[in-house]
């Protein structure tokens, strides 16, 4: 479906187009026009007169035209009025689209961002009690009660791990990106390249990372900054040889690891990159948490999505990690994989629970541009089998909770099937610190390596700015000097 949008003022587009995408998943949304080929036109107009705003909305299609208009009062100062007007425009548009479709368009109401739990923390910071937070989420942001309660539960579980402002000024986390995988997964759109020639591809990457790690490490050491957690992700970091992993860790220990470092995690996501020897090397290097990510325990699906391992390989990798003495094991699963329904989800859940991992993250498949799946299947299939996906997420949640796992961090993505969420469950005391700090954005995180993102947090108001390293390994290697300078500038601005 092609949808033409006409917004006045034009700035409304930034706040409203994701609501339209939620209501009409798979649609192409344009705002250049008028567009004669469009199957639907959506017009929203906002006028402000002093402390009042008027909103008019219209949806036109081959089925006819539907319109609505409302007037709202504003409270607060000028800056607050701007934010309130934007929120009211979202509430109005949500109601218009729901009326057009004859149903609520999302269990998350007008929330379309990646980190909805941050909103709960803002209310808790202001002293709101839990009852008031639930009421605001449902009445002002239009969340279903179950989702409002889920956001609050996650916030209360991870809140004790958030830093106060004094701590956040001197305690950061570090992310190292290894942008290579042994193969490309069918659904994947993340940064990463298939590793074809180890010597010619890894050597320049290691050289560039050494330059970046050393330079940033000197800065944080000189400025009395400590590192709370280190997360080595990708890609698949365990494509690196034991010798190169050892070289990488020698750099980290020289500049970053101290008594303040509470956690070192490595994404060992692909069982086909693991061995008992490599996991023993990681343990020797100080790694206390690894992520072994099967995505599913159904061999036929694993083959279909391009994973070069089977269920036995997953079980073997977990056994090796425990033999190596690694304390914590994270595992990722995906609901909505092609060909899977409640039967396959049940099989995966039962097999995973037998492995007794410390952290289980349930992802809802997001069909993103750049993945082979999106190219071959197109966005039009994204909302197929919605109820099956919802049932799958509920199944994992219920089974994991029954075994004592509790939700402690969550995030959402564009193009997620059934408009659900990605949510991590863990045993109490087994939460991944890096995951919490990365999602809640209360701590500066320095990202180094291919595709790594750095987030610089201003503790005064928890605002942040970002620097993104190039996803392409070659481009990253060529631009590492400029990246170092940009990060120096960002860190100096914080101090």
Secondary structure, 3 states (H helix, E strand, C coil): CEEEEEEECCCHHHHHHHHHHHHCCCCEEECCCCCCCCCEEEEEEEEEECCEEEEEEEEEECCEEEEEEEEEECCCCHHHHHHHHHHHHHHHHHHHHHHHHCCCCCCCCCCCCCCCHHHHHHHHHCCCCHHHHHHHHHHCCCCCHHHHHHHHHHHHHHHHHCCCHHHHHHEEEEEEEECEECCCCCCCCCCCEECCCHHHHHHHHHHHHHHHHHHHHHHHHHCCCEEEEEEEEECCHHHCCHHHHHHHHHHHHHHCCCCCCCEEEEECCCHHHCCHHHHHHHHHCCCCEEECCCECCCHHHHHHCCCCCCHHHHHHHHHHHHHHCCCEEEEEEEECCCCCCHHHHHHHHHHHHHHCCCEEEEEECECCCCCHHHHHHCHHHCCCCHHHHHHHHHHHHHHHHHCCCEEEEEECCCCEHHHCCEEEEECCCCCCHHHHHHHHCCCCEEEEECCCEEEEEECCCCEEEEEECCCCHHHHHHHHHHHHHHHHHHHHHHC
